Amino acid sequence: MDITTTAGSPSVDTSRSTSPLGAKVRAYVALTKPRVLELLLVTTVPVMLLAAGGVPNLWLVLATVFGGAMSAGSAAAFNMYLDRDIDAHMKRTENRPIVTGEVSPRGALVFAWTLAVASTVWLAATTNWVAASLSVFAIFFYVVIYTMILKRRTEQNIVWGGIAGCFPVVIGWSAVTGSLSWAALILFVLVFLWTPPHYWPLSMKYKNDYDEVDVPMLGATRNGSQVGLQVILYAWATVACSLLLIPVAPMGLVYSVSAVVFGGWFLYESHRLYNRAVRGEQARPMRVFHASITYLTLVFVAIAIDPLLPF
């Protein structure tokens, strides 16, 4: 996912490092986009609880999260290596470690490949080959399909590129069960539909950055009302998909109420963005961006809690 999501990698403050080695470690950690790894934790662990129908083996959870973090970190490092030319011209990304020179392009590439191989071997050894294979495909999709092919060519880049960000849910599910199911696929589609209304508001805020580097993000190529309408459509589809999980999983009262209440709030914020844009007011797209993160977090927390309760 660029599943995507998110507000970019934080800059590395070397002043807080006590040694050159500490600064170098911080720079390599920044290559993995730590903020994106938070989404991995938010989506993977609850799905594992749902797949197990309760609390799964804790070692399996830790092994899956660790392997998934290496996999996602690999994809992020590849992305920074490939996008280093445009990152240098965008305020949101100008402090990334390759741009600042804290990590060399060659060092970043070696790091990315090392994480890719290590994550595959780790997941195969500690979970199963289904989870390991899904991890490999997620890296391939984000690096090749999104970063190398789609990102600089179509304004629908984040729609299809966001598929990579959906893989943590199926990796978590398959780590527990060794297979996939309709419930896992619904969760996959849920994250897929959530990604555009999450990222497009961010691209609205950084419209000038994307224009500067000629990357056709929808928020940069269309006006506010057009983007707002697309955000509404995808937000409604996201909430509808979340409700499909109720009869399929099946889910109990906690999830059902949460999906309706939090989904209603997400829709409210999406419509608010559109209405402000239509009226020519300041759209304040970051409200929707942050709301989308909170929405997904709360829905997946409900997924985690639901199988632990008797109702």
C-alpha positions as CSV (number, residue, x, y, z in Angstrom):
1,M,0.0,0.0,0.0
2,D,2.1,4.1,-1.0
3,I,-0.9,1.1,0.8
4,T,-0.4,3.3,0.9
5,T,-0.8,5.5,3.1
6,T,0.2,7.6,4.6
7,A,1.8,11.0,5.3
8,G,5.3,10.0,4.3
9,S,8.4,8.9,6.2
10,P,9.4,11.2,9.1
11,S,12.6,13.1,8.7
12,V,15.7,11.8,10.6
13,D,16.8,14.1,13.3
14,T,20.5,13.2,13.7
15,S,20.9,15.6,16.6
16,R,19.2,13.1,18.9
17,S,21.6,10.4,17.9
18,T,24.5,9.8,20.3
19,S,26.9,8.5,17.7
20,P,27.4,8.2,13.9
21,L,26.3,4.6,14.2
22,G,23.1,5.7,15.9
23,A,22.4,8.2,13.1
24,K,23.0,5.6,10.5
25,V,20.7,3.1,12.2
26,R,18.0,5.8,12.4
27,A,18.4,6.5,8.7
28,Y,18.0,2.9,7.7
29,V,14.9,2.6,9.9
30,A,13.5,5.6,8.2
31,L,13.8,3.8,4.9
32,T,11.2,1.3,6.1
33,K,8.6,4.1,6.5
34,P,7.8,3.3,10.2
35,R,4.5,5.2,10.0
36,V,3.3,2.7,7.4
37,L,4.3,-0.2,9.5
38,E,1.8,0.9,12.1
39,L,-0.9,0.0,9.6
40,L,0.6,-3.5,9.3
41,L,0.1,-4.0,13.1
42,V,-3.4,-2.5,13.1
43,T,-4.7,-4.8,10.3
44,T,-2.6,-8.0,10.8
45,V,-3.2,-8.8,14.5
46,P,-7.0,-8.4,14.6
47,V,-7.4,-10.6,11.5
48,M,-5.3,-13.3,13.2
49,L,-7.7,-13.2,16.2
50,L,-10.7,-13.5,13.9
51,A,-9.1,-16.3,11.9
52,A,-8.4,-18.2,15.1
53,G,-11.8,-17.5,16.6
54,G,-9.9,-16.2,19.7
55,V,-6.4,-15.7,20.8
56,P,-3.9,-17.5,18.5
57,N,-0.5,-18.7,19.4
58,L,1.4,-15.6,20.5
59,W,4.7,-16.8,19.0
60,L,2.9,-17.1,15.7
61,V,1.5,-13.6,16.0
62,L,4.9,-12.2,16.8
63,A,6.6,-14.1,14.0
64,T,4.0,-13.0,11.5
65,V,4.2,-9.3,12.5
66,F,8.0,-9.4,12.4
67,G,8.1,-11.0,9.0
68,G,5.4,-8.7,7.7
69,A,7.3,-5.7,9.0
70,M,10.4,-6.8,7.2
71,S,8.4,-7.4,4.0
72,A,6.7,-3.9,4.2
73,G,10.0,-2.3,5.1
74,S,11.6,-3.9,2.0
75,A,8.9,-2.5,-0.3
76,A,9.3,0.9,1.3
77,A,13.0,0.9,0.8
78,F,12.7,-0.1,-2.8
79,N,10.2,2.7,-3.3
80,M,12.5,5.3,-1.8
81,Y,15.3,4.0,-4.0
82,L,13.2,4.2,-7.2
83,D,11.6,7.6,-6.3
84,R,14.7,9.3,-5.1
85,D,14.7,11.6,-8.1
86,I,11.2,13.1,-7.4
87,D,11.5,12.8,-3.6
88,A,14.2,15.5,-3.7
89,H,11.6,18.0,-5.2
90,M,8.7,17.4,-2.8
91,K,8.4,19.0,0.6
92,R,6.8,15.9,2.0
93,T,9.7,13.7,1.0
94,E,12.7,16.0,0.8
95,N,14.1,14.8,4.2
96,R,14.1,11.1,3.3
97,P,17.5,9.5,4.0
98,I,18.6,8.9,0.3
99,V,17.7,12.5,-0.6
100,T,19.7,13.9,2.4
101,G,22.6,11.6,1.7
102,E,22.4,9.7,5.0
103,V,22.0,6.5,3.0
104,S,23.5,5.9,-0.4
105,P,21.3,4.6,-3.2
106,R,23.4,1.4,-3.3
107,G,23.1,1.0,0.4
108,A,19.3,1.4,0.2
109,L,19.0,-1.1,-2.6
110,V,21.1,-3.7,-0.7
111,F,19.0,-3.1,2.4
112,A,15.8,-3.5,0.4
113,W,16.9,-6.8,-1.1
114,T,18.2,-8.1,2.3
115,L,14.8,-7.4,3.9
116,A,12.9,-9.0,1.0
117,V,14.9,-12.3,1.2
118,A,15.0,-12.3,5.0
119,S,11.2,-11.7,5.3
120,T,10.5,-14.5,2.8
121,V,12.7,-17.0,4.6
122,W,11.4,-16.0,8.0
123,L,7.7,-16.3,7.1
124,A,8.3,-19.6,5.3
125,A,10.1,-21.0,8.4
126,T,7.8,-19.6,11.1
127,T,4.4,-19.6,9.5
128,N,3.8,-21.3,6.1
129,W,4.5,-21.0,2.4
130,V,1.1,-19.4,1.7
131,A,1.9,-16.4,3.9
132,A,5.5,-16.3,2.6
133,S,4.3,-16.3,-1.0
134,L,1.7,-13.6,-0.4
135,S,4.4,-11.5,1.2
136,V,6.6,-11.9,-1.9
137,F,3.7,-10.9,-4.2
138,A,3.0,-7.8,-2.0
139,I,6.6,-6.6,-2.5
140,F,6.4,-7.2,-6.2
141,F,3.1,-5.5,-6.6
142,Y,4.2,-2.4,-4.7
143,V,7.6,-2.0,-6.3
144,V,6.9,-3.1,-9.9
145,I,3.2,-2.5,-10.5
146,Y,2.7,0.6,-8.5
147,T,6.1,2.4,-8.2
148,M,7.6,1.5,-11.5
149,I,4.6,1.3,-13.8
150,L,1.5,3.0,-12.4
151,K,2.6,5.9,-10.2
152,R,3.9,8.2,-12.8
153,R,1.5,7.2,-15.6
154,T,-2.1,7.3,-14.4
155,E,-4.2,9.2,-11.9
156,Q,-5.7,5.8,-10.9
157,N,-2.3,4.9,-9.6
158,I,-3.3,4.7,-5.9
159,V,-6.4,2.7,-6.7
160,W,-4.6,-0.3,-8.1
161,G,-1.2,0.4,-6.4
162,G,-3.1,0.3,-3.1
163,I,-3.6,-3.4,-3.5
164,A,-0.1,-3.9,-2.0
165,G,-1.4,-2.4,1.2
166,C,-4.2,-5.0,1.4
167,F,-1.9,-8.0,1.8
168,P,-1.2,-7.8,5.5
169,V,-4.8,-9.0,6.2
170,V,-4.5,-12.1,4.0
171,I,-1.0,-12.8,5.2
172,G,-2.3,-12.7,8.8
173,W,-5.2,-14.9,8.0
174,S,-3.2,-17.5,6.1
175,A,-0.5,-17.6,8.8
176,V,-3.2,-18.9,11.2
177,T,-5.2,-21.1,8.8
178,G,-2.8,-22.0,6.0
179,S,-5.4,-20.9,3.5
180,L,-7.8,-18.1,2.5
181,S,-11.6,-17.7,2.9
182,W,-14.4,-15.4,1.9
183,A,-14.0,-13.4,5.2
184,A,-10.3,-12.8,4.4
185,L,-11.1,-11.7,0.9
186,I,-13.8,-9.3,2.2
187,L,-11.2,-7.7,4.5
188,F,-8.7,-7.5,1.6
189,V,-11.4,-5.6,-0.5
190,L,-12.2,-3.4,2.5
191,V,-8.6,-2.1,2.7
192,F,-8.5,-1.8,-1.1
193,L,-11.6,0.4,-1.1
194,W,-10.4,2.4,1.9
195,T,-7.1,3.3,0.3
196,P,-8.3,5.9,-2.3
197,P,-10.4,8.0,0.1
198,H,-7.5,7.8,2.6
199,Y,-4.8,8.9,0.2
200,W,-6.6,11.3,-2.2
201,P,-7.2,14.0,0.5
202,L,-3.4,13.8,1.2
203,S,-2.7,14.4,-2.5
204,M,-5.0,17.4,-2.4
205,K,-2.9,19.0,0.4
206,Y,0.3,18.3,-1.5
207,K,-1.1,19.2,-4.9
208,N,1.8,21.5,-5.7
209,D,4.3,18.9,-4.9
210,Y,2.8,16.4,-7.3
211,D,2.5,19.0,-10.0
212,E,6.1,19.9,-9.5
213,V,7.3,16.3,-10.2
214,D,4.6,15.5,-12.8
215,V,3.0,12.7,-10.8
216,P,-0.7,12.4,-11.7
217,M,-2.3,11.9,-8.3
218,L,-6.0,12.5,-8.5
219,G,-5.8,15.3,-5.9
220,A,-3.4,17.1,-8.2
221,T,-5.1,16.5,-11.5
222,R,-8.7,17.3,-10.6
223,N,-10.5,20.1,-8.7
224,G,-11.7,19.8,-5.2
225,S,-15.3,18.9,-5.9
226,Q,-14.3,16.1,-8.4
227,V,-11.9,14.6,-5.9
228,G,-14.5,15.0,-3.1
229,L,-17.0,13.1,-5.1
230,Q,-14.6,10.2,-5.7
231,V,-13.8,10.2,-2.0
232,I,-17.5,9.9,-1.2
233,L,-18.1,7.0,-3.7
234,Y,-15.2,5.0,-2.3
235,A,-16.1,5.8,1.3
236,W,-19.6,4.4,0.8
237,A,-18.2,1.3,-0.9
238,T,-15.8,0.9,2.0
239,V,-18.5,1.0,4.6
240,A,-20.8,-1.3,2.6
241,C,-17.9,-3.8,2.3
242,S,-17.3,-3.7,6.1
243,L,-21.0,-4.6,6.6
244,L,-20.6,-7.7,4.3
245,L,-18.3,-9.2,7.0
246,I,-21.2,-9.4,9.5
247,P,-23.0,-12.3,7.8
248,V,-20.0,-13.9,6.2
249,A,-17.6,-14.2,9.2
250,P,-20.1,-14.1,11.0
251,M,-19.5,-11.1,13.3
252,G,-21.2,-10.3,16.6
253,L,-22.7,-7.2,18.2
254,V,-19.5,-5.3,18.9
255,Y,-18.3,-5.4,15.3
256,S,-21.7,-4.8,13.9
257,V,-22.3,-1.6,15.9
258,S,-18.8,-0.4,15.4
259,A,-19.0,-0.8,11.6
260,V,-22.2,1.2,11.5
261,V,-21.2,3.9,13.9
262,F,-17.6,4.5,12.8
263,G,-18.6,4.0,9.1
264,G,-21.3,6.7,9.5
265,W,-18.6,9.1,10.9
266,F,-16.3,8.3,8.0
267,L,-19.1,9.1,5.6
268,Y,-19.9,12.3,7.3
269,E,-16.3,13.5,7.0
270,S,-16.2,12.5,3.4
271,H,-19.4,14.4,2.5
272,R,-18.1,17.4,4.5
273,L,-15.0,17.5,2.3
274,Y,-17.2,17.5,-0.9
275,N,-19.6,20.0,0.4
276,R,-16.9,22.5,1.3
277,A,-15.2,22.1,-2.0
278,V,-18.5,22.6,-3.9
279,R,-19.2,25.8,-1.9
280,G,-15.7,27.1,-2.8
281,E,-14.6,27.0,0.9
282,Q,-11.3,25.7,2.2
283,A,-11.7,21.9,1.8
284,R,-9.5,20.9,4.7
285,P,-8.7,17.5,3.2
286,M,-6.5,16.4,6.1
287,R,-9.6,16.0,8.3
288,V,-10.6,13.2,6.0
289,F,-7.1,11.8,5.9
290,H,-6.8,11.6,9.7
291,A,-10.4,10.4,10.0
292,S,-9.8,7.6,7.6
293,I,-6.9,6.3,9.7
294,T,-9.0,6.5,12.9
295,Y,-11.9,4.8,11.1
296,L,-9.8,1.8,9.9
297,T,-8.1,1.5,13.3
298,L,-11.4,1.4,15.2
299,V,-13.0,-1.1,12.8
300,F,-10.0,-3.5,13.1
301,V,-10.0,-3.1,16.9
302,A,-13.6,-4.2,16.8
303,I,-12.6,-7.1,14.6
304,A,-10.0,-8.1,17.3
305,I,-12.5,-7.8,20.2
306,D,-15.5,-9.4,18.6
307,P,-14.3,-13.1,18.6
308,L,-13.3,-12.8,22.2
309,L,-16.9,-12.0,23.3
310,P,-19.9,-14.4,23.5
311,F,-22.3,-12.1,21.7
